[in-house]
Amino acid sequence: MQNLGIPSEFGLDLHQLINIRTAHWNFNTPELVEQVILRQEGELSPDGAVMVNTGQYTGRSPNDKFIVKNANDDDKDIWWGKVNRPIAPEKFEQIYRKVTAYLQNRDVFVQDLQVGAHPVHHLSVRVITEKAWHNLFARDLLIRLPPEKLTDFRPEYTIIQVPDFVCVPADDGTNSGAFILADFTRKVVLIGGTGYAGEIKKSIFTVMNYLMPHRGVLSMHCSANVGDRGDVALFFGLSGTGKTTLSSDPDRRLIGDDEHGWADDGVFNFEGGCYAKTIRLQPDLEPLIWQATHRFGAVLENVAFNPIDRSIDFDSDRRTENTRGAYPIDFILNNVPEGYAGHPKNIFFLTADAFGVLPPIAKLTPDQAMYYFLSGYTSKLAGTEKGLGKEPQATFSTCFGAPFLPLEPNVYARLLGQKIQRHDVQVWLINTGWSGGAFGTGNRIRLPYTRSMVRGALTGQLDSVPFQTEEFFGLSIPRTCPGVPPEMLNPIHTWNDQDGYRKQANTLIEHFNKNFEQFKAEVSYNVLAVGPVVAK
């Protein structure tokens, strides 16, 4: 085996990888970009971003994700079910052997990285890929280490990603040729059969969601930023609801755009980069993301471009709605270099309501915060998962991140409730979805309005305005907000057909009630009491 780059003394034999042709260790960004072009894995944009096509899979594949069910204490608290499907350790070992055999006489790329910007709560992760561009993606998204820390790097977790290797479901116990397998005992994640790089990122997030709560650290699917006064804000939400967009605020410093921990001394980023949706990206509305995706070293997934001059077409959904841009966080000029800050003053739950009935902003009580956190209502947007069509699908994703939670939801909810109470945090519900009608009839709430409402909450402008309680969900909504037409704030006033609004609202309330049945035995009476009630 030939080693190039900066190899660690703890080599690939640690992972039973033998007869590797060439191992490219810890290549820097220019070296990886050169390899992408030499291997014809992608093309360069006019600005030097790497443009790649992920193939058949242009979003996550949740039905192909499994957790190894070992006969030991490591897995006793796993939230087994539809989200966390078990796979036998024998099958994992079988697939592992196939993967190591597949990689013999091939080149691999290795990045030794860190997850977690906290001085204590972090994880050493090795990412081994068969393609250079996936290694570049990992380097962009995770925390890069200085060269002097690489020669004796020993990983706590290892991810091996082989997109061109496929399983045989009948033999390997998988659902398809694609697989995402996590073994918390061996501390290994295997990914194969899919080129979608988001599987690497979300597998690491799943690992952190398993590890951090055992340390009393709340792991969160949220973005975070901080103002000049040190006031931290968190933005919870599923993909496409606005986490990256709203946290990338020119007037505030970005801590991180998607995955964070909340420890006893404050909030910290798990990652070292950002993974932004780019469909219909506009420089005037999202200037920071626009600039970051037009730089050397960024990775653009499934973004259409002109084959003659390679100019990028962010408006095109020819390959998928789920076009993505990955880039290091320092591409955002006003980022927080250390990756952590204090405790939050404001938390925003983002939901893209396809029914068009939730208010664009509402102030939540602590009990309502628990109810809406456990509910995790939103609409899955086109392309973010395999099988989603053009229209959003209403869904409930517990804790705004159910696909990535290996532990019982109440583990995360209890931690959140304790921290909200201890630090006197204000919680808001923000609808970034539809108004004036459901999807197909109404309109998506304009981003400038949402920004104005978030700004009003962050700056205290909403502290002095009157609030009212809307009749369907019992939510407290402001009567006025600077920069927002007053009629926008109460959603029933945006509908021409108010009887149609009432019908839609009651339908959504029935969905809420049905979903929350699973939590009735676990939450207090006060939390149950704040749930919406179907209006007569």
Secondary structure, DSSP 8 states (H G I E B T S, - for coil): -EEEES--SS-GGGGT--S-SEEEES--HHHHHHHHHHTTS-EE-TTS-EEE--TT--SB-GGGEEEE--SSGGGTTB-BTTTBEEE-HHHHHHHHHHHHHHTTTSEEEEEEEEE--SSSS-EEEEEEESSHHHHHHHHHHSB---GGGTTT---SEEEEEETT----HHHH--SSS-EEEEETTTTEEEEES---THHHHHHHHHHHHHHGGGGT-EEEEEEEEE-TT--EEEEE--TTSSHHHHH--TTSEEEESSEEEEETTEEEES-SEEEEE-TT--TTTSHHHHHHTTSTT-EEES-EE-TTT--EETT--SS-S--EEEEEGGGSTTB-TT-EE--EEEEEEEE--TTS-S-SEEEE-HHHHHHHHHH-EEEE-TTSBTT--SS-EEEE-GGG-GGG--B-HHHHHHHHHHHHHHHT-EEEEEE-SEESSSTTTSEE--HHHHHHHHHHHHHTGGGGS-EEE-TTT--EEES-BTTB-HHHHSGGGG-S-HHHHHHHHHHHHHHHHHHHGGGTTTS-HHHHHTS-----
